[in-house]
Amino acid sequence: MTRGRLVAILALLLVALGVSLSACGGDSAGTAATPTPAAAATEPPAASPTPTPAAAPSPAARGTPGCGRALPADLKPGETTSRVLQSANRTRTYLVYTPPAAGPASAPMALVLNFHGLGSTGAQQHVYGGWVPIAQREGFVVVSPNGVDNSWLIAAGLDDLQFVRDLVAALGNELCLDPARVYATGMSNGGFMSTTLACRASDLIAAIAPVAGQSPPGPGCSDRPVPMISFHGTADGVVPYEAGTINAGAVSGSPFPGVPAVQAEWAKHNGCDGSAPAETKVADDVTKVEYRGCAAPVVHYRVEGGGHTWPGAPAVPRLGPTATSISASELAWAFFQAHPLR
């Protein structure tokens, strides 16, 4: 099977978390224009004064057009709000959490895009991923969008990538966001969505953190190395850790190259040196796998015996064991902080 066909199949098999809460279980906003330097004097000065250091840019200069503006009436600091957005002549919906510091005096804030799994919803992922308590503590915005038909990159006639661009641009007009700190994460189908954004919207997305689902860079992928941290259980019964086949409804039996093969492709894309990755035991059931000599880091947490689940999240027994020794969201946030868009 050709690599292009394999990537196409992966885009269709974005399998995922169809978990209910009862079971628990276009373009990015532009930056301000560069000021025109003052015209040179026609007569040289009598003496050369000591240069005055340039002043640090104001939040408005560093952030999106929403900097300095009052929050829209429906958004309250420290709360989650359900909203709608028109994108490509279709009504799309999403949840947005604005931290307590949000408002006219806010410095530019990071934005974490949190994508749900196949069959799930933004509301479920908003809780399951555990991002809101971190955002409250650290002062960033979390957006959990809803995919059409509870899916990403599958429904016919849709452009989910354009929806994300429209969403980020709209939020940037209302909130004070930092265009260099827009990140993508997601569960399974949402993880595949994150890796697709890293390929095809690398001008917008600074870094990614897929969980229990990821696709290799393929046709249409930009040349930019994108920092990546990922998490996957070795006993995942939906998206297998090693090469095998998918076990999920209509796409059951579809081939998947396995997480190590996908990671190796990302290491190649990100300019790593080709040597074997370093492995470090961080818990009895978790090994950190880190590629070397990369233009942008490729870091993976292998969860021994972990199921099709989010490490540190509430247990979903029907999807297999959930690791409690690490928090995927806490590790991902620390990684995001270290890797703004450059």
C-alpha positions as CSV (number, residue, x, y, z in Angstrom):
1,M,0.0,0.0,0.0
2,T,1.4,3.5,-0.9
3,R,2.1,6.0,1.8
4,G,-0.4,8.4,0.3
5,R,-3.2,5.8,0.4
6,L,-2.2,5.0,4.0
7,V,-2.5,8.6,5.0
8,A,-5.8,8.9,3.3
9,I,-7.1,5.8,5.2
10,L,-5.8,7.3,8.4
11,A,-7.7,10.5,7.8
12,L,-10.9,8.4,7.5
13,L,-10.3,6.2,10.5
14,L,-10.0,8.9,13.0
15,V,-11.4,6.6,15.6
16,A,-12.3,7.9,18.9
17,L,-13.8,8.5,22.2
18,G,-17.5,8.0,22.0
19,V,-17.8,8.5,25.7
20,S,-20.8,10.1,27.4
21,L,-20.5,12.1,30.6
22,S,-22.8,9.7,32.3
23,A,-20.4,6.9,31.5
24,C,-17.6,9.4,32.1
25,G,-16.7,7.3,31.0
26,G,-9.2,32.7,6.8
27,D,-5.8,32.9,8.3
28,S,-4.6,33.5,11.8
29,A,-5.1,37.0,13.2
30,G,-2.5,39.4,12.0
31,T,0.0,41.1,14.1
32,A,0.3,44.9,14.3
33,A,2.2,46.6,11.6
34,T,5.8,47.4,12.2
35,P,6.2,51.2,12.9
36,T,8.0,53.2,10.2
37,P,11.4,54.4,11.4
38,A,11.8,58.1,11.9
39,A,13.4,59.9,8.9
40,A,17.1,60.5,9.2
41,A,18.2,64.0,10.0
42,T,19.7,66.0,7.2
43,E,22.4,67.5,9.4
44,P,24.6,65.1,11.6
45,P,24.3,65.7,15.3
46,A,27.1,67.4,17.1
47,A,27.6,64.4,19.3
48,S,26.5,60.8,19.2
49,P,24.1,60.2,22.1
50,T,23.9,56.9,23.8
51,P,21.2,54.9,22.0
52,T,17.9,54.5,24.0
53,P,16.8,50.9,24.3
54,A,13.6,50.3,22.4
55,A,10.5,50.1,24.6
56,A,8.9,46.7,25.0
57,P,5.8,46.4,22.8
58,S,2.5,46.9,24.5
59,P,0.1,44.0,24.8
60,A,-1.9,45.4,21.9
61,A,1.2,45.4,19.7
62,R,2.0,41.8,20.6
63,G,-1.5,40.5,20.6
64,T,-4.6,40.2,18.5
65,P,-7.1,43.0,17.8
66,G,-9.1,42.0,20.8
67,C,-6.4,43.3,23.1
68,G,-7.7,46.3,25.1
69,R,-11.3,45.6,24.3
70,A,-14.1,44.8,26.8
71,L,-15.2,41.2,26.8
72,P,-18.4,40.5,24.7
73,A,-21.5,40.4,26.9
74,D,-21.8,36.7,26.8
75,L,-18.3,35.9,28.0
76,K,-17.6,36.0,31.7
77,P,-14.1,35.8,33.3
78,G,-13.7,32.4,34.9
79,E,-16.6,30.8,33.1
80,T,-17.3,28.5,30.1
81,T,-19.7,29.7,27.4
82,S,-21.4,27.9,24.5
83,R,-21.2,29.9,21.3
84,V,-21.9,29.7,17.5
85,L,-19.8,30.7,14.5
86,Q,-20.7,31.0,10.8
87,S,-18.0,29.2,8.8
88,A,-18.3,28.4,5.1
89,N,-22.0,29.0,5.2
90,R,-22.5,26.6,8.0
91,T,-23.3,27.2,11.7
92,R,-20.6,25.7,13.9
93,T,-20.6,25.5,17.7
94,Y,-18.0,25.5,20.4
95,L,-17.4,26.0,24.1
96,V,-14.9,28.6,25.3
97,Y,-13.4,29.0,28.7
98,T,-12.1,32.5,29.5
99,P,-9.8,32.7,32.5
100,P,-10.4,35.1,35.4
101,A,-7.8,37.6,34.1
102,A,-9.5,38.0,30.7
103,G,-10.7,41.6,30.0
104,P,-9.5,45.0,28.7
105,A,-6.3,44.9,30.8
106,S,-5.4,41.4,29.9
107,A,-1.9,40.6,28.5
108,P,-2.0,38.4,25.3
109,M,-3.2,34.9,26.4
110,A,-2.4,31.5,25.0
111,L,-5.2,29.5,23.3
112,V,-5.6,25.7,23.5
113,L,-7.8,24.1,21.0
114,N,-9.2,20.9,22.5
115,F,-10.7,18.4,20.0
116,H,-13.1,15.7,21.0
117,G,-13.1,12.1,19.7
118,L,-15.4,10.4,17.2
119,G,-18.9,10.2,18.6
120,S,-18.1,12.5,21.4
121,T,-18.8,16.3,21.8
122,G,-17.0,19.4,22.7
123,A,-18.8,19.5,26.1
124,Q,-17.6,16.0,27.0
125,Q,-14.1,16.7,25.9
126,H,-14.1,20.0,27.8
127,V,-14.5,17.9,31.0
128,Y,-12.6,14.8,30.0
129,G,-9.4,16.5,28.9
130,G,-9.1,18.3,32.2
131,W,-7.9,21.5,30.6
132,V,-10.1,24.0,32.4
133,P,-8.6,23.8,35.9
134,I,-5.1,24.3,34.3
135,A,-6.4,27.3,32.3
136,Q,-7.9,28.8,35.4
137,R,-4.6,28.5,37.2
138,E,-2.3,29.6,34.3
139,G,-4.5,32.2,32.7
140,F,-5.1,30.9,29.2
141,V,-8.2,30.3,27.0
142,V,-9.6,26.8,26.2
143,V,-11.8,26.2,23.2
144,S,-13.6,22.8,22.8
145,P,-15.3,22.8,19.3
146,N,-18.0,20.5,18.1
147,G,-17.3,18.5,14.9
148,V,-20.1,18.0,12.4
149,D,-21.6,14.5,13.0
150,N,-19.4,14.3,16.1
151,S,-16.3,13.9,13.9
152,W,-13.3,15.6,12.4
153,L,-12.1,15.4,8.8
154,I,-14.8,12.8,7.9
155,A,-18.1,14.6,7.1
156,A,-18.5,15.2,3.3
157,G,-18.4,18.7,2.0
158,L,-16.7,20.3,5.0
159,D,-13.5,22.1,5.6
160,D,-12.7,21.6,9.2
161,L,-9.3,23.3,8.8
162,Q,-10.9,26.5,7.5
163,F,-13.3,26.3,10.5
164,V,-10.4,26.3,12.9
165,R,-8.8,29.3,11.1
166,D,-12.2,31.2,11.2
167,L,-12.6,30.3,14.9
168,V,-9.2,31.5,15.9
169,A,-9.6,34.7,13.9
170,A,-13.0,35.4,15.4
171,L,-11.8,34.8,19.0
172,G,-8.8,37.0,18.3
173,N,-11.1,39.9,17.5
174,E,-12.9,39.6,20.8
175,L,-10.2,38.4,23.2
176,C,-6.6,39.4,23.8
177,L,-4.7,36.4,22.4
178,D,-1.1,35.8,21.6
179,P,-0.8,34.6,18.0
180,A,2.4,32.8,18.8
181,R,0.7,30.6,21.4
182,V,-2.1,28.8,19.7
183,Y,-1.9,25.1,20.4
184,A,-3.9,22.0,19.4
185,T,-4.7,18.8,21.4
186,G,-7.3,16.2,21.2
187,M,-8.5,12.6,21.9
188,S,-8.2,10.0,19.2
189,N,-10.2,11.5,16.3
190,G,-9.2,14.8,17.9
191,G,-5.6,13.7,18.0
192,F,-5.7,13.0,14.3
193,M,-7.2,16.5,13.9
194,S,-4.3,17.9,15.8
195,T,-1.6,16.2,13.7
196,T,-3.5,17.3,10.5
197,L,-3.4,20.9,11.8
198,A,0.3,20.6,12.4
199,C,0.8,19.6,8.8
200,R,-1.6,21.9,7.0
201,A,-1.9,24.9,9.4
202,S,1.6,25.1,10.7
203,D,1.5,28.9,10.3
204,L,-1.3,29.0,12.9
205,I,-0.5,26.1,15.3
206,A,2.6,26.5,17.5
207,A,2.7,22.9,18.9
208,I,0.5,19.9,19.3
209,A,-0.4,17.2,21.9
210,P,-2.4,14.3,20.4
211,V,-3.7,11.6,22.7
212,A,-4.6,8.0,21.6
213,G,-4.6,9.0,17.9
214,Q,-2.1,10.5,15.5
215,S,-1.3,10.4,11.8
216,P,2.1,10.8,10.1
217,P,3.0,13.8,8.0
218,G,1.8,13.2,4.5
219,P,0.8,15.0,1.2
220,G,0.1,18.7,1.8
221,C,2.2,18.9,4.9
222,S,4.2,22.1,5.2
223,D,8.0,22.1,5.7
224,R,7.9,23.7,9.1
225,P,9.0,21.4,12.0
226,V,6.2,21.5,14.6
227,P,6.9,20.6,18.3
228,M,4.9,17.5,19.2
229,I,4.2,15.7,22.5
230,S,1.9,12.6,22.4
231,F,0.5,9.9,24.6
232,H,-0.7,6.4,23.7
233,G,-1.5,3.2,25.6
234,T,0.1,-0.1,24.6
235,A,-3.2,-1.9,25.2
236,D,-5.3,0.5,23.2
237,G,-8.1,-1.7,21.7
238,V,-9.2,0.9,19.2
239,V,-6.1,2.5,17.7
240,P,-3.4,-0.2,18.2
241,Y,0.0,0.8,19.6
242,E,1.9,-1.5,17.3
243,A,1.2,-2.0,13.6
244,G,-2.2,-3.7,13.1
245,T,-5.8,-2.9,12.3
246,I,-8.4,-0.5,13.7
247,N,-11.2,-1.9,15.8
248,A,-14.0,0.6,15.4
249,G,-17.3,0.0,13.7
250,A,-17.3,0.7,9.9
251,V,-13.5,1.2,9.8
252,S,-12.7,-2.0,11.6
253,G,-10.0,-3.9,9.8
254,S,-8.4,-0.8,8.3
255,P,-4.6,-0.8,8.6
256,F,-2.7,1.4,11.0
257,P,1.1,1.6,10.9
258,G,1.5,1.7,14.7
259,V,2.6,4.6,16.9
260,P,6.4,3.9,16.7
261,A,6.2,4.2,12.9
262,V,4.1,7.4,13.0
263,Q,6.5,8.9,15.5
264,A,9.5,8.0,13.3
265,E,7.9,9.8,10.4
266,W,7.4,12.9,12.6
267,A,11.0,12.7,13.8
268,K,12.1,12.7,10.1
269,H,9.8,15.6,9.3
270,N,11.1,17.6,12.4
271,G,14.7,17.1,11.3
272,C,15.8,14.8,14.1
273,D,19.3,13.2,13.6
274,G,18.1,9.7,12.8
275,S,19.5,8.0,15.9
276,A,17.4,5.8,18.2
277,P,15.3,7.9,20.6
278,A,16.2,8.1,24.2
279,E,13.9,6.3,26.6
280,T,13.4,7.3,30.2
281,K,11.1,5.6,32.8
282,V,9.0,8.3,34.4
283,A,6.6,6.0,36.3
284,D,6.2,2.3,36.7
285,D,3.8,2.3,33.8
286,V,5.0,5.2,31.7
287,T,8.1,5.6,29.5
288,K,9.2,8.9,27.9
289,V,10.5,8.4,24.4
290,E,12.4,11.4,23.0
291,Y,14.0,11.8,19.6
292,R,17.4,13.5,19.4
293,G,19.0,16.4,17.5
294,C,15.6,17.7,16.3
295,A,14.8,21.1,14.7
296,A,11.5,20.8,16.7
297,P,11.1,18.2,19.5
298,V,9.2,14.9,19.1
299,V,8.3,13.6,22.6
300,H,6.1,10.6,23.2
301,Y,4.8,9.0,26.5
302,R,4.2,5.3,26.1
303,V,1.7,4.1,28.7
304,E,2.3,0.4,29.4
305,G,-1.0,-1.4,29.5
306,G,-2.9,1.8,28.9
307,G,-6.2,1.7,27.0
308,H,-7.9,4.1,24.6
309,T,-7.9,6.7,27.3
310,W,-6.5,10.0,28.4
311,P,-3.8,9.7,31.1
312,G,-4.9,11.5,34.2
313,A,-8.5,11.7,33.2
314,P,-11.5,9.9,34.8
315,A,-11.6,6.2,34.1
316,V,-13.6,4.9,31.2
317,P,-13.5,1.1,31.9
318,R,-15.0,0.1,28.6
319,L,-12.1,1.7,26.8
320,G,-9.4,0.1,28.9
321,P,-7.2,1.2,31.8
322,T,-6.4,4.8,32.4
323,A,-3.0,5.8,33.7
324,T,-3.0,7.9,36.9
325,S,0.7,8.2,37.3
326,I,0.9,11.1,34.9
327,S,-1.4,13.9,33.6
328,A,-1.3,14.2,29.9
329,S,-2.8,17.7,30.1
330,E,-0.3,19.0,32.7
331,L,2.7,17.6,30.7
332,A,1.2,19.0,27.5
333,W,0.8,22.5,29.0
334,A,4.4,22.5,30.2
335,F,5.5,21.5,26.7
336,F,3.3,24.2,25.1
337,Q,4.8,26.9,27.4
338,A,8.3,26.0,26.1
339,H,7.3,26.1,22.5
340,P,5.6,29.2,21.1
341,L,5.5,29.8,17.4
342,R,8.8,31.0,16.1
